[in-house]
Amino acid sequence: DFEKEFQKYRETLNLSPENLYRRFKTVWEVRIGLVYLLKEEEKYKKLKKLFLSLSSLADFILIKLWNDLGLNKNEALLYSLGKLGSRELNFGSDLDLVFSVRNLEEKQEVYDKVKNLVRFITAHTSEGYLYSVDFRLRPMGTKGELVPTYDFYKKYFKRKARTWERLAWTRARFTVGEKSFHKEFERLIEEFLFDAPWGEKEKREVYEMRLKLQDVSKKGKGIIDIKLGEGGIVDGEFLIQYLLIKEKIREASMIGGFEKLIDYYPELKTAYESFMFLRLVETHLRLMKERGTSVLTEQDIPKVATSIGMDEERFRKELKKRMEKLRDTFNKFLR
């Protein structure tokens, strides 16, 4: 559907390439949102389909741009991390992208093309921008190279990468690039995730990292940060990433991670239900606000409660209970 309609846009609309892509994305996001709101289906099944649809749209756009800019002629690749890597993209989510080139000889050429790709995605035009892109997960963060070589990654993963980077790379998913290079890079990721020790030291670091993120969560009277706050979505993500590495399971999806790990740890079932409830609340908040927020205010609560079919009092109790249960499970495994 994406390909057929995109070609129709190209043939019929008198728009610049930048605006063509933006119009296409906007129309499809509205369509995906309407299907989600109007379709009668079990709430979490419907939510998973929404995340998958938004992720598939982003994938299509990235692959199309990759080919349009000639990157398919190079031994290079693009991996998605974060929500897109998990195929759990929401409205207003950033794209966490990392690039690599196999050979040093192609590095400058690939760098120039990738820079154009990033500029194309993030530039503001009369049709807005495509996506906000986050590069903090690449080696050395925002100070690191945009397109490191394969050899650089190999050395970095072995000598310099930290515990939080191992967590982040559990969500790495190949998006587009040269196929044989992809197979080689995938082996490198698995070695990075599973070959090094994963014991009490790493467990303590994961716990401390989570508390640091909690410290920067939004706080104040009547404010609930359902992502970074105590018992928020990140509790569930850190817990699953920690356990995926512990059990040596290669699974980029946090939802899929929960579903697989419940077989190992049945006590995760309650945490999974809490995690899905918070993702549901976040989605309805973003649909209502039309931006990528995860912070509930007093004014938001009655509207969000109504939108998910609950009265305000019940919603407040349910939200409090779910966040407490998610934090309890997080503490059970990591404290």
Secondary structure as UniProt FT lines:
FT   HELIX           2..12
FT   HELIX           17..38
FT   HELIX           43..68
FT   TURN            69..70
FT   HELIX           71..73
FT   STRAND          76..81
FT   HELIX           82..85
FT   TURN            86..87
FT   TURN            91..92
FT   STRAND          95..101
FT   HELIX           104..106
FT   HELIX           107..122
FT   TURN            126..127
FT   STRAND          133..134
FT   TURN            136..137
FT   TURN            139..140
FT   HELIX           141..143
FT   HELIX           150..159
FT   HELIX           163..169
FT   TURN            170..171
FT   STRAND          173..177
FT   HELIX           179..194
FT   HELIX           200..215
FT   TURN            221..222
FT   STRAND          224..225
FT   TURN            226..228
FT   TURN            230..231
FT   HELIX           233..246
FT   TURN            247..248
FT   HELIX           254..261
FT   TURN            262..264
FT   TURN            266..267
FT   HELIX           268..289
FT   STRAND          295..296
FT   TURN            298..299
FT   HELIX           300..307
FT   TURN            308..309
FT   HELIX           312..334
//
